[in-house]
């Protein structure tokens, strides 16, 4: 019983860590895109 509860907690924390990492990665990627996009458009218009 006790070991099973421990395993469930470990799995739950691992899953939440994975979800947090994925969320952070996605947010960082979209932030980079939004920051870079205007400059890229300006560069295209400049040429």
mmJSON file of the N, C-alpha and C atoms, coordinates in Angstrom:
{"data_MODEL":{"atom_site":{
"group_PDB":["ATOM","ATOM","ATOM","ATOM","ATOM","ATOM","ATOM","ATOM","ATOM","ATOM","ATOM","ATOM","ATOM","ATOM","ATOM","ATOM","ATOM","ATOM","ATOM","ATOM","ATOM","ATOM","ATOM","ATOM","ATOM","ATOM","ATOM","ATOM","ATOM","ATOM","ATOM","ATOM","ATOM","ATOM","ATOM","ATOM","ATOM","ATOM","ATOM","ATOM","ATOM","ATOM","ATOM","ATOM","ATOM","ATOM","ATOM","ATOM","ATOM","ATOM","ATOM","ATOM","ATOM","ATOM","ATOM","ATOM","ATOM","ATOM","ATOM","ATOM","ATOM","ATOM","ATOM","ATOM","ATOM","ATOM","ATOM","ATOM","ATOM","ATOM","ATOM","ATOM","ATOM","ATOM","ATOM","ATOM","ATOM","ATOM","ATOM","ATOM","ATOM","ATOM","ATOM","ATOM","ATOM","ATOM","ATOM","ATOM","ATOM","ATOM","ATOM","ATOM","ATOM","ATOM","ATOM","ATOM","ATOM","ATOM","ATOM","ATOM","ATOM","ATOM","ATOM","ATOM","ATOM","ATOM","ATOM","ATOM","ATOM","ATOM","ATOM","ATOM","ATOM","ATOM","ATOM","ATOM","ATOM","ATOM","ATOM","ATOM","ATOM","ATOM","ATOM","ATOM","ATOM","ATOM","ATOM","ATOM","ATOM","ATOM","ATOM","ATOM","ATOM","ATOM","ATOM","ATOM","ATOM","ATOM","ATOM","ATOM","ATOM"],
"id":[1,2,3,4,5,6,7,8,9,10,11,12,13,14,15,16,17,18,19,20,21,22,23,24,25,26,27,28,29,30,31,32,33,34,35,36,37,38,39,40,41,42,43,44,45,46,47,48,49,50,51,52,53,54,55,56,57,58,59,60,61,62,63,64,65,66,67,68,69,70,71,72,73,74,75,76,77,78,79,80,81,82,83,84,85,86,87,88,89,90,91,92,93,94,95,96,97,98,99,100,101,102,103,104,105,106,107,108,109,110,111,112,113,114,115,116,117,118,119,120,121,122,123,124,125,126,127,128,129,130,131,132,133,134,135,136,137,138,139,140,141],
"type_symbol":["N","C","C","N","C","C","N","C","C","N","C","C","N","C","C","N","C","C","N","C","C","N","C","C","N","C","C","N","C","C","N","C","C","N","C","C","N","C","C","N","C","C","N","C","C","N","C","C","N","C","C","N","C","C","N","C","C","N","C","C","N","C","C","N","C","C","N","C","C","N","C","C","N","C","C","N","C","C","N","C","C","N","C","C","N","C","C","N","C","C","N","C","C","N","C","C","N","C","C","N","C","C","N","C","C","N","C","C","N","C","C","N","C","C","N","C","C","N","C","C","N","C","C","N","C","C","N","C","C","N","C","C","N","C","C","N","C","C","N","C","C"],
"label_atom_id":["N","CA","C","N","CA","C","N","CA","C","N","CA","C","N","CA","C","N","CA","C","N","CA","C","N","CA","C","N","CA","C","N","CA","C","N","CA","C","N","CA","C","N","CA","C","N","CA","C","N","CA","C","N","CA","C","N","CA","C","N","CA","C","N","CA","C","N","CA","C","N","CA","C","N","CA","C","N","CA","C","N","CA","C","N","CA","C","N","CA","C","N","CA","C","N","CA","C","N","CA","C","N","CA","C","N","CA","C","N","CA","C","N","CA","C","N","CA","C","N","CA","C","N","CA","C","N","CA","C","N","CA","C","N","CA","C","N","CA","C","N","CA","C","N","CA","C","N","CA","C","N","CA","C","N","CA","C","N","CA","C","N","CA","C"],
"label_alt_id":[null,null,null,null,null,null,null,null,null,null,null,null,null,null,null,null,null,null,null,null,null,null,null,null,null,null,null,null,null,null,null,null,null,null,null,null,null,null,null,null,null,null,null,null,null,null,null,null,null,null,null,null,null,null,null,null,null,null,null,null,null,null,null,null,null,null,null,null,null,null,null,null,null,null,null,null,null,null,null,null,null,null,null,null,null,null,null,null,null,null,null,null,null,null,null,null,null,null,null,null,null,null,null,null,null,null,null,null,null,null,null,null,null,null,null,null,null,null,null,null,null,null,null,null,null,null,null,null,null,null,null,null,null,null,null,null,null,null,null,null,null],
"label_comp_id":["UNK","UNK","UNK","UNK","UNK","UNK","UNK","UNK","UNK","UNK","UNK","UNK","UNK","UNK","UNK","UNK","UNK","UNK","UNK","UNK","UNK","UNK","UNK","UNK","UNK","UNK","UNK","UNK","UNK","UNK","UNK","UNK","UNK","UNK","UNK","UNK","UNK","UNK","UNK","UNK","UNK","UNK","UNK","UNK","UNK","UNK","UNK","UNK","UNK","UNK","UNK","UNK","UNK","UNK","UNK","UNK","UNK","UNK","UNK","UNK","UNK","UNK","UNK","UNK","UNK","UNK","UNK","UNK","UNK","UNK","UNK","UNK","UNK","UNK","UNK","UNK","UNK","UNK","UNK","UNK","UNK","UNK","UNK","UNK","UNK","UNK","UNK","UNK","UNK","UNK","UNK","UNK","UNK","UNK","UNK","UNK","UNK","UNK","UNK","UNK","UNK","UNK","UNK","UNK","UNK","UNK","UNK","UNK","UNK","UNK","UNK","UNK","UNK","UNK","UNK","UNK","UNK","UNK","UNK","UNK","UNK","UNK","UNK","UNK","UNK","UNK","UNK","UNK","UNK","UNK","UNK","UNK","UNK","UNK","UNK","UNK","UNK","UNK","UNK","UNK","UNK"],
"label_asym_id":["A","A","A","A","A","A","A","A","A","A","A","A","A","A","A","A","A","A","A","A","A","A","A","A","A","A","A","A","A","A","A","A","A","A","A","A","A","A","A","A","A","A","A","A","A","A","A","A","A","A","A","A","A","A","A","A","A","A","A","A","A","A","A","A","A","A","A","A","A","A","A","A","A","A","A","A","A","A","A","A","A","A","A","A","A","A","A","A","A","A","A","A","A","A","A","A","A","A","A","A","A","A","A","A","A","A","A","A","A","A","A","A","A","A","A","A","A","A","A","A","A","A","A","A","A","A","A","A","A","A","A","A","A","A","A","A","A","A","A","A","A"],
"label_entity_id":["1","1","1","1","1","1","1","1","1","1","1","1","1","1","1","1","1","1","1","1","1","1","1","1","1","1","1","1","1","1","1","1","1","1","1","1","1","1","1","1","1","1","1","1","1","1","1","1","1","1","1","1","1","1","1","1","1","1","1","1","1","1","1","1","1","1","1","1","1","1","1","1","1","1","1","1","1","1","1","1","1","1","1","1","1","1","1","1","1","1","1","1","1","1","1","1","1","1","1","1","1","1","1","1","1","1","1","1","1","1","1","1","1","1","1","1","1","1","1","1","1","1","1","1","1","1","1","1","1","1","1","1","1","1","1","1","1","1","1","1","1"],
"label_seq_id":[1,1,1,2,2,2,3,3,3,4,4,4,5,5,5,6,6,6,7,7,7,8,8,8,9,9,9,10,10,10,11,11,11,12,12,12,13,13,13,14,14,14,15,15,15,16,16,16,17,17,17,18,18,18,19,19,19,20,20,20,21,21,21,22,22,22,23,23,23,24,24,24,25,25,25,26,26,26,27,27,27,28,28,28,29,29,29,30,30,30,31,31,31,32,32,32,33,33,33,34,34,34,35,35,35,36,36,36,37,37,37,38,38,38,39,39,39,40,40,40,41,41,41,42,42,42,43,43,43,44,44,44,45,45,45,46,46,46,47,47,47],
"pdbx_PDB_ins_code":[null,null,null,null,null,null,null,null,null,null,null,null,null,null,null,null,null,null,null,null,null,null,null,null,null,null,null,null,null,null,null,null,null,null,null,null,null,null,null,null,null,null,null,null,null,null,null,null,null,null,null,null,null,null,null,null,null,null,null,null,null,null,null,null,null,null,null,null,null,null,null,null,null,null,null,null,null,null,null,null,null,null,null,null,null,null,null,null,null,null,null,null,null,null,null,null,null,null,null,null,null,null,null,null,null,null,null,null,null,null,null,null,null,null,null,null,null,null,null,null,null,null,null,null,null,null,null,null,null,null,null,null,null,null,null,null,null,null,null,null,null],
"Cartn_x":[0.84,0.0,0.883,1.787,2.619,3.523,4.124,5.014,4.233,3.015,2.195,1.87,1.532,1.247,2.459,3.625,4.863,5.096,4.877,5.05,4.087,2.825,1.845,2.275,2.766,3.236,4.403,5.313,6.469,6.024,5.104,4.61,3.889,3.061,2.301,3.247,4.258,5.195,6.012,6.369,7.122,6.272,4.983,4.093,3.908,3.721,3.534,4.819,5.971,7.235,7.35,6.962,6.982,6.054,4.839,3.871,4.407,5.03,5.577,6.704,7.559,8.667,8.132,7.128,6.552,5.908,5.184,4.526,5.559,6.636,7.69,8.334,8.602,9.233,8.331,7.034,6.092,5.999,5.904,5.797,7.045,8.208,9.46,9.535,9.1,9.155,8.238,7.014,6.099,6.591,7.185,7.732,8.831,9.729,10.809,10.229,9.194,8.59,7.988,7.233,6.58,7.609,8.723,9.76,10.486,10.739,11.52,10.695,9.415,8.588,8.611,8.373,8.355,9.675,10.794,12.096,12.311,11.842,12.0,11.169,9.948,9.103,9.751,10.299,10.958,12.131,12.892,14.029,13.584,12.452,11.96,11.519,10.858,10.394,11.585,12.656,13.834,14.491,14.464,15.058,14.101],
"Cartn_y":[-1.194,0.0,1.255,1.327,2.522,2.737,1.618,1.707,2.122,1.575,1.923,3.416,3.949,5.376,6.206,5.751,6.448,6.46,5.3,5.214,6.144,6.177,7.053,8.503,8.886,10.258,10.559,9.604,9.799,9.964,9.107,9.185,10.509,10.912,12.159,13.357,13.383,14.51,14.506,13.313,13.232,13.749,13.345,13.791,15.295,15.853,17.302,18.03,17.424,18.033,18.033,16.935,16.863,17.918,18.034,19.008,20.425,20.701,22.041,22.344,21.353,21.555,21.816,21.038,21.214,22.593,23.008,24.312,25.43,25.307,26.325,26.412,25.249,25.213,25.88,25.53,26.107,27.62,28.062,29.503,30.225,29.669,30.308,30.384,29.317,29.288,30.359,30.464,31.469,32.871,33.055,34.372,34.747,33.816,34.08,34.428,33.706,33.963,35.359,35.724,37.037,38.158,37.911,38.949,39.09,37.978,38.004,38.43,38.075,38.291,39.745,40.764,42.141,42.536,42.14,42.499,41.831,40.578,39.897,40.594,41.013,41.718,43.041,43.76,45.032,44.796,43.711,43.393,43.124,42.401,42.105,43.385,44.271,45.516,46.408,46.332,47.15,46.802,45.513,45.106,45.486],
"Cartn_z":[0.0,0.0,0.0,1.006,1.168,-0.052,-0.53,-1.693,-2.931,-3.072,-4.235,-4.219,-3.043,-2.932,-3.301,-2.868,-3.183,-4.695,-5.334,-6.785,-7.509,-7.057,-7.698,-7.581,-6.409,-6.223,-7.159,-7.3,-8.162,-9.611,-10.046,-11.42,-11.644,-10.683,-10.824,-10.903,-10.041,-10.065,-11.355,-11.864,-13.12,-14.271,-14.285,-15.354,-15.302,-14.12,-14.012,-14.406,-14.106,-14.512,-16.031,-16.666,-18.121,-18.723,-18.167,-18.674,-18.503,-17.358,-17.112,-18.094,-18.347,-19.279,-20.686,-21.095,-22.431,-22.547,-21.495,-21.501,-21.589,-20.824,-20.831,-22.206,-22.806,-24.124,-25.157,-25.133,-26.089,-25.905,-24.654,-24.38,-24.86,-24.569,-24.989,-26.504,-27.183,-28.645,-29.239,-28.702,-29.251,-28.917,-27.744,-27.398,-28.38,-28.657,-29.611,-30.973,-31.383,-32.684,-32.732,-31.675,-31.652,-31.593,-30.909,-30.814,-32.156,-32.818,-34.06,-35.266,-35.275,-36.457,-36.965,-36.119,-36.629,-37.271,-36.649,-37.191,-38.549,-38.678,-39.962,-41.022,-40.657,-41.628,-42.029,-41.048,-41.332,-42.274,-42.023,-42.876,-44.305,-44.463,-45.806,-46.504,-45.755,-46.368,-46.726,-45.914,-46.157,-47.487,-47.84,-49.114,-50.217],
"occupancy":[1.0,1.0,1.0,1.0,1.0,1.0,1.0,1.0,1.0,1.0,1.0,1.0,1.0,1.0,1.0,1.0,1.0,1.0,1.0,1.0,1.0,1.0,1.0,1.0,1.0,1.0,1.0,1.0,1.0,1.0,1.0,1.0,1.0,1.0,1.0,1.0,1.0,1.0,1.0,1.0,1.0,1.0,1.0,1.0,1.0,1.0,1.0,1.0,1.0,1.0,1.0,1.0,1.0,1.0,1.0,1.0,1.0,1.0,1.0,1.0,1.0,1.0,1.0,1.0,1.0,1.0,1.0,1.0,1.0,1.0,1.0,1.0,1.0,1.0,1.0,1.0,1.0,1.0,1.0,1.0,1.0,1.0,1.0,1.0,1.0,1.0,1.0,1.0,1.0,1.0,1.0,1.0,1.0,1.0,1.0,1.0,1.0,1.0,1.0,1.0,1.0,1.0,1.0,1.0,1.0,1.0,1.0,1.0,1.0,1.0,1.0,1.0,1.0,1.0,1.0,1.0,1.0,1.0,1.0,1.0,1.0,1.0,1.0,1.0,1.0,1.0,1.0,1.0,1.0,1.0,1.0,1.0,1.0,1.0,1.0,1.0,1.0,1.0,1.0,1.0,1.0],
"B_iso_or_equiv":[0.0,0.0,0.0,0.0,0.0,0.0,0.0,0.0,0.0,0.0,0.0,0.0,0.0,0.0,0.0,0.0,0.0,0.0,0.0,0.0,0.0,0.0,0.0,0.0,0.0,0.0,0.0,0.0,0.0,0.0,0.0,0.0,0.0,0.0,0.0,0.0,0.0,0.0,0.0,0.0,0.0,0.0,0.0,0.0,0.0,0.0,0.0,0.0,0.0,0.0,0.0,0.0,0.0,0.0,0.0,0.0,0.0,0.0,0.0,0.0,0.0,0.0,0.0,0.0,0.0,0.0,0.0,0.0,0.0,0.0,0.0,0.0,0.0,0.0,0.0,0.0,0.0,0.0,0.0,0.0,0.0,0.0,0.0,0.0,0.0,0.0,0.0,0.0,0.0,0.0,0.0,0.0,0.0,0.0,0.0,0.0,0.0,0.0,0.0,0.0,0.0,0.0,0.0,0.0,0.0,0.0,0.0,0.0,0.0,0.0,0.0,0.0,0.0,0.0,0.0,0.0,0.0,0.0,0.0,0.0,0.0,0.0,0.0,0.0,0.0,0.0,0.0,0.0,0.0,0.0,0.0,0.0,0.0,0.0,0.0,0.0,0.0,0.0,0.0,0.0,0.0],
"pdbx_formal_charge":[null,null,null,null,null,null,null,null,null,null,null,null,null,null,null,null,null,null,null,null,null,null,null,null,null,null,null,null,null,null,null,null,null,null,null,null,null,null,null,null,null,null,null,null,null,null,null,null,null,null,null,null,null,null,null,null,null,null,null,null,null,null,null,null,null,null,null,null,null,null,null,null,null,null,null,null,null,null,null,null,null,null,null,null,null,null,null,null,null,null,null,null,null,null,null,null,null,null,null,null,null,null,null,null,null,null,null,null,null,null,null,null,null,null,null,null,null,null,null,null,null,null,null,null,null,null,null,null,null,null,null,null,null,null,null,null,null,null,null,null,null],
"auth_seq_id":[1,1,1,2,2,2,3,3,3,4,4,4,5,5,5,6,6,6,7,7,7,8,8,8,9,9,9,10,10,10,11,11,11,12,12,12,13,13,13,14,14,14,15,15,15,16,16,16,17,17,17,18,18,18,19,19,19,20,20,20,21,21,21,22,22,22,23,23,23,24,24,24,25,25,25,26,26,26,27,27,27,28,28,28,29,29,29,30,30,30,31,31,31,32,32,32,33,33,33,34,34,34,35,35,35,36,36,36,37,37,37,38,38,38,39,39,39,40,40,40,41,41,41,42,42,42,43,43,43,44,44,44,45,45,45,46,46,46,47,47,47],
"auth_comp_id":["UNK","UNK","UNK","UNK","UNK","UNK","UNK","UNK","UNK","UNK","UNK","UNK","UNK","UNK","UNK","UNK","UNK","UNK","UNK","UNK","UNK","UNK","UNK","UNK","UNK","UNK","UNK","UNK","UNK","UNK","UNK","UNK","UNK","UNK","UNK","UNK","UNK","UNK","UNK","UNK","UNK","UNK","UNK","UNK","UNK","UNK","UNK","UNK","UNK","UNK","UNK","UNK","UNK","UNK","UNK","UNK","UNK","UNK","UNK","UNK","UNK","UNK","UNK","UNK","UNK","UNK","UNK","UNK","UNK","UNK","UNK","UNK","UNK","UNK","UNK","UNK","UNK","UNK","UNK","UNK","UNK","UNK","UNK","UNK","UNK","UNK","UNK","UNK","UNK","UNK","UNK","UNK","UNK","UNK","UNK","UNK","UNK","UNK","UNK","UNK","UNK","UNK","UNK","UNK","UNK","UNK","UNK","UNK","UNK","UNK","UNK","UNK","UNK","UNK","UNK","UNK","UNK","UNK","UNK","UNK","UNK","UNK","UNK","UNK","UNK","UNK","UNK","UNK","UNK","UNK","UNK","UNK","UNK","UNK","UNK","UNK","UNK","UNK","UNK","UNK","UNK"],
"auth_asym_id":["A","A","A","A","A","A","A","A","A","A","A","A","A","A","A","A","A","A","A","A","A","A","A","A","A","A","A","A","A","A","A","A","A","A","A","A","A","A","A","A","A","A","A","A","A","A","A","A","A","A","A","A","A","A","A","A","A","A","A","A","A","A","A","A","A","A","A","A","A","A","A","A","A","A","A","A","A","A","A","A","A","A","A","A","A","A","A","A","A","A","A","A","A","A","A","A","A","A","A","A","A","A","A","A","A","A","A","A","A","A","A","A","A","A","A","A","A","A","A","A","A","A","A","A","A","A","A","A","A","A","A","A","A","A","A","A","A","A","A","A","A"],
"auth_atom_id":["N","CA","C","N","CA","C","N","CA","C","N","CA","C","N","CA","C","N","CA","C","N","CA","C","N","CA","C","N","CA","C","N","CA","C","N","CA","C","N","CA","C","N","CA","C","N","CA","C","N","CA","C","N","CA","C","N","CA","C","N","CA","C","N","CA","C","N","CA","C","N","CA","C","N","CA","C","N","CA","C","N","CA","C","N","CA","C","N","CA","C","N","CA","C","N","CA","C","N","CA","C","N","CA","C","N","CA","C","N","CA","C","N","CA","C","N","CA","C","N","CA","C","N","CA","C","N","CA","C","N","CA","C","N","CA","C","N","CA","C","N","CA","C","N","CA","C","N","CA","C","N","CA","C","N","CA","C","N","CA","C","N","CA","C"],
"pdbx_PDB_model_num":[1,1,1,1,1,1,1,1,1,1,1,1,1,1,1,1,1,1,1,1,1,1,1,1,1,1,1,1,1,1,1,1,1,1,1,1,1,1,1,1,1,1,1,1,1,1,1,1,1,1,1,1,1,1,1,1,1,1,1,1,1,1,1,1,1,1,1,1,1,1,1,1,1,1,1,1,1,1,1,1,1,1,1,1,1,1,1,1,1,1,1,1,1,1,1,1,1,1,1,1,1,1,1,1,1,1,1,1,1,1,1,1,1,1,1,1,1,1,1,1,1,1,1,1,1,1,1,1,1,1,1,1,1,1,1,1,1,1,1,1,1]
}}}
